[in-house]
Amino acid sequence: MDIQRKVIGEKMIIHLPERVDRDVSLEFEKEMYCILNSGTNYKTVIDAENLEYISETGLRVLKKLRLEFGDLKMINIKPEVFKTMKEKGYMELYS
């Protein structure tokens, strides 16, 4: 899995892939930990513009990362993904 990231000023923007489902969630988690443990003190923004689908397992990974690394904000969330987040109780990832 190739998760793209870009640094702009004091922010690191992480661009999510098109799908984060149960089959790739372990690989997704490992790569996200690698990115977030890179020793930087950037404010992290997770850009969900390309994300078409995320499973509850993928949402649990993001929640775990937020608990461990602090304030991770998601932006550009598509309506279908937003609906899943709301239905599964993961709105704290949005706010």
C-alpha positions, 0 to 999 in steps of 0.5 A: 500500500502506498499512502501519499503524504505531503508537508505544507508548512507545519502540517503533514497531509496524509492522502488515504487510498481509495479503499481501506477494507478488512483485507488491507487494514493491517498493512494500512495500520503498519504504514500509518504507524511508520508515517506518524512515527517518523519523528516529526511534530507536524499537525496531521491532516488525513485527506479522504478525498480519494477514499471511496470505502472504509470498513469498520476495521479501517475506522478502528485503525484511525481511531487507535491512531488518533488515541495514540498520536493525538489530534488527527483531523479528517478532511474531504470526506465523501458522503458515503464514507461520512455516513459509514462513520456516523452509523458506526459511531466514529464521528470523533474522527471528523471533529 
